[in-house]
């Protein structure tokens, strides 16, 4: 599962995460520490829409959001 901390680190801030996902910063702050699958899917979708530009600038590896089995 994806953690809220990891999602926010990917986008750089709570506000940037909120903007990318299409919610308010307050909504992101209320997310559980371990995101539900639905929230994780929204975060991953937002990451794909931004083409990983944010992640690349921060030096995250390409497998950052890959689900491991």
N, CA, C and O of each residue as an XYZ file, in Angstrom:
276
protein
N       0.828     -1.191      0.000
C       0.000      0.000      0.000
C       0.874      1.256      0.000
O       2.039      1.234      0.395
N       0.291      2.297     -0.437
C       0.975      3.580     -0.523
C       0.699      4.387      0.742
O      -0.445      4.468      1.189
N       1.727      4.976      1.313
C       1.538      5.803      2.507
C       1.284      7.254      2.094
O       1.687      7.692      1.016
N       0.611      7.980      2.974
C       0.367      9.400      2.724
C       1.694     10.146      2.645
O       1.861     11.034      1.809
N       2.623      9.792      3.500
C       3.932     10.451      3.519
C       4.633     10.299      2.172
O       5.200     11.262      1.655
N       4.599      9.107      1.608
C       5.252      8.854      0.328
C       4.567      9.632     -0.794
O       5.233     10.173     -1.677
N       3.242      9.686     -0.756
C       2.504     10.428     -1.776
C       2.860     11.915     -1.726
O       3.102     12.538     -2.760
N       2.890     12.475     -0.520
C       3.208     13.900     -0.364
C       4.657     14.161     -0.765
O       4.949     15.174     -1.400
N       5.561     13.264     -0.404
C       6.967     13.431     -0.807
C       7.102     13.425     -2.329
O       7.907     14.168     -2.891
N       6.318     12.592     -2.982
C       6.391     12.507     -4.437
C       6.070     13.855     -5.078
O       6.783     14.301     -5.977
N       5.003     14.503     -4.618
C       4.596     15.780     -5.204
C       5.291     16.976     -4.574
O       5.277     18.063     -5.151
N       5.895     16.804     -3.410
C       6.674     17.874     -2.811
C       6.023     18.605     -1.661
O       6.724     19.167     -0.819
N       4.698     18.615     -1.601
C       4.001     19.276     -0.504
C       2.552     18.798     -0.468
O       2.055     18.183     -1.412
N       1.896     19.097      0.643
C       0.479     18.742      0.769
C      -0.335     19.486     -0.290
O      -1.215     18.907     -0.927
N      -0.036     20.764     -0.469
C      -0.788     21.562     -1.441
C      -0.573     21.068     -2.871
O      -1.520     21.010     -3.655
N       0.656     20.716     -3.214
C       0.932     20.204     -4.554
C       0.236     18.867     -4.774
O      -0.271     18.600     -5.864
N       0.212     18.034     -3.751
C      -0.492     16.749     -3.828
C      -1.978     16.987     -4.038
O      -2.605     16.362     -4.894
N      -2.528     17.888     -3.258
C      -3.952     18.202     -3.371
C      -4.292     18.710     -4.765
O      -5.284     18.287     -5.359
N      -3.486     19.600     -5.278
C      -3.724     20.161     -6.608
C      -3.681     19.061     -7.673
O      -4.539     19.012     -8.553
N      -2.691     18.192     -7.588
C      -2.537     17.125     -8.579
C      -3.702     16.146     -8.537
O      -4.163     15.674     -9.577
N      -4.175     15.843     -7.333
C      -5.243     14.860     -7.171
C      -6.620     15.485     -7.365
O      -7.586     14.782     -7.662
N      -6.712     16.793     -7.200
C      -7.991     17.478     -7.407
C      -8.823     17.608     -6.150
O     -10.052     17.589     -6.205
N      -8.147     17.743     -5.008
C      -8.836     17.935     -3.739
C      -8.193     19.124     -3.020
O      -7.263     19.743     -3.537
N      -8.693     19.430     -1.839
C      -8.102     20.513     -1.053
C      -6.954     19.977     -0.200
O      -6.843     18.773      0.034
N      -6.116     20.885      0.252
C      -5.040     20.499      1.153
C      -5.583     19.912      2.440
O      -4.996     18.994      3.014
N      -6.696     20.442      2.884
C      -7.337     19.926      4.102
C      -7.761     18.469      3.923
O      -7.651     17.667      4.850
N      -8.246     18.130      2.725
C      -8.646     16.752      2.450
C      -7.440     15.818      2.516
O      -7.534     14.715      3.055
N      -6.310     16.260      1.969
C      -5.091     15.444      2.013
C      -4.657     15.244      3.462
O      -4.241     14.148      3.835
N      -4.748     16.278      4.272
C      -4.363     16.173      5.675
C      -5.223     15.153      6.421
O      -4.769     14.553      7.395
N      -6.449     14.957      5.972
C      -7.355     14.006      6.620
C      -7.188     12.578      6.111
O      -7.792     11.658      6.663
N      -6.382     12.373      5.072
C      -6.148     11.017      4.566
C      -5.544     10.157      5.665
O      -4.808     10.664      6.512
N      -5.846      8.856      5.665
C      -5.205      7.957      6.638
C      -3.709      7.813      6.323
O      -3.280      8.101      5.206
N      -2.929      7.373      7.294
C      -1.486      7.222      7.090
C      -1.187      6.228      5.969
O      -0.270      6.444      5.177
N      -1.951      5.147      5.899
C      -1.849      4.196      4.792
C      -3.076      4.409      3.915
O      -4.206      4.179      4.348
N      -2.849      4.849      2.686
C      -3.956      5.179      1.800
C      -4.748      3.942      1.413
O      -4.198      2.853      1.253
N      -6.044      4.135      1.266
C      -6.887      3.058      0.748
C      -6.506      2.837     -0.713
O      -5.833      3.675     -1.315
N      -6.924      1.736     -1.271
C      -6.596      1.456     -2.666
C      -7.182      2.528     -3.584
O      -6.554      2.907     -4.573
N      -8.369      3.012     -3.268
C      -8.999      4.047     -4.087
C      -8.183      5.341     -4.081
O      -7.977      5.951     -5.130
N      -7.721      5.758     -2.902
C      -6.895      6.970     -2.824
C      -5.554      6.756     -3.507
O      -5.066      7.635     -4.218
N      -4.959      5.587     -3.292
C      -3.675      5.286     -3.936
C      -3.822      5.330     -5.456
O      -2.939      5.830     -6.152
N      -4.928      4.812     -5.966
C      -5.168      4.849     -7.406
C      -5.263      6.283     -7.920
O      -4.759      6.594     -8.999
N      -5.905      7.151     -7.151
C      -6.006      8.564     -7.555
C      -4.633      9.223     -7.575
O      -4.323      9.994     -8.483
N      -3.809      8.917     -6.572
C      -2.459      9.490     -6.499
C      -1.615      8.999     -7.670
O      -0.930      9.787     -8.321
N      -1.666      7.709     -7.935
C      -0.895      7.148     -9.048
C      -1.376      7.738    -10.368
O      -0.563      8.050    -11.238
N      -2.690      7.894    -10.528
C      -3.226      8.517    -11.737
C      -2.715      9.934    -11.909
O      -2.357     10.342    -13.014
N      -2.680     10.686    -10.814
C      -2.164     12.054    -10.873
C      -0.688     12.052    -11.237
O      -0.230     12.909    -11.993
N       0.058     11.090    -10.703
C       1.482     10.986    -11.025
C       1.676     10.678    -12.508
O       2.569     11.230    -13.150
N       0.852      9.810    -13.039
C       0.957      9.476    -14.461
C       0.569     10.657    -15.346
O       1.177     10.884    -16.392
N      -0.446     11.406    -14.920
C      -0.866     12.579    -15.706
C       0.234     13.630    -15.757
O       0.383     14.329    -16.759
N       1.003     13.744    -14.684
C       2.103     14.715    -14.676
C       3.353     14.118    -15.302
O       4.401     14.763    -15.345
N       3.245     12.890    -15.787
C       4.325     12.180    -16.469
C       5.564     12.032    -15.600
O       6.682     11.957    -16.110
N       5.368     11.990    -14.305
C       6.489     11.780    -13.403
C       7.468     12.936    -13.337
O       8.566     12.787    -12.801
N       7.087     14.080    -13.873
C       7.994     15.227    -13.892
C       8.418     15.599    -12.475
O       9.596     15.860    -12.227
N       7.476     15.623    -11.556
C       7.801     15.965    -10.174
C       8.769     14.947     -9.588
O       9.740     15.320     -8.929
N       8.515     13.674     -9.822
C       9.372     12.628     -9.274
C      10.775     12.721     -9.860
O      11.764     12.576     -9.140
N      10.862     12.958    -11.147
C      12.167     13.033    -11.798
C      12.987     14.189    -11.226
O      14.195     14.061    -11.029
N      12.333     15.304    -10.964
C      13.047     16.458    -10.407
C      13.568     16.166     -9.007
O      14.576     16.731     -8.584
N      12.883     15.287     -8.293
C      13.285     14.982     -6.934
C      14.169     13.736     -6.865
O      14.583     13.336     -5.776
N      14.459     13.128     -7.992
C      15.361     11.996     -8.025
C      14.760     10.670     -7.602
O      15.496      9.749     -7.251
N      13.430     10.549     -7.627
C      12.820      9.279     -7.275
C      13.050      8.270     -8.393
O      13.007      8.640     -9.566
N      13.291      7.009     -8.059
C      13.470      5.990     -9.095
C      12.161      5.704     -9.820
O      11.081      6.003     -9.311
N      12.263      5.129    -11.000
C      11.076      4.884    -11.826
C      10.102      3.908    -11.183
O       8.916      3.925    -11.513
N      10.568      3.063    -10.281
C       9.697      2.073     -9.652
C       8.982      2.620     -8.412
O       8.361      1.856     -7.674
N       9.063      3.928     -8.178
C       8.563      4.530     -6.950
C       7.134      4.131     -6.618
O       6.825      3.833     -5.464
N       6.252      4.122     -7.626
C       4.850      3.815     -7.356
C       4.429      2.443     -7.851
O       3.234      2.153     -7.901
N       5.362      1.607     -8.212
C       5.010      0.281     -8.691
C       4.592     -0.583     -7.509
O       5.286     -0.661     -6.496
N       3.444     -1.228     -7.664
C       2.947     -2.117     -6.604
C       3.773     -3.392     -6.606
O       3.959     -4.024     -7.646
N       4.261     -3.759     -5.443
C       5.058     -4.971     -5.323
C       4.212     -6.078     -4.746
O       3.440     -5.853     -3.814
N       4.349     -7.271     -5.288
C       3.573     -8.415     -4.817
C       4.395     -9.283     -3.909
O       3.904    -10.298     -3.414
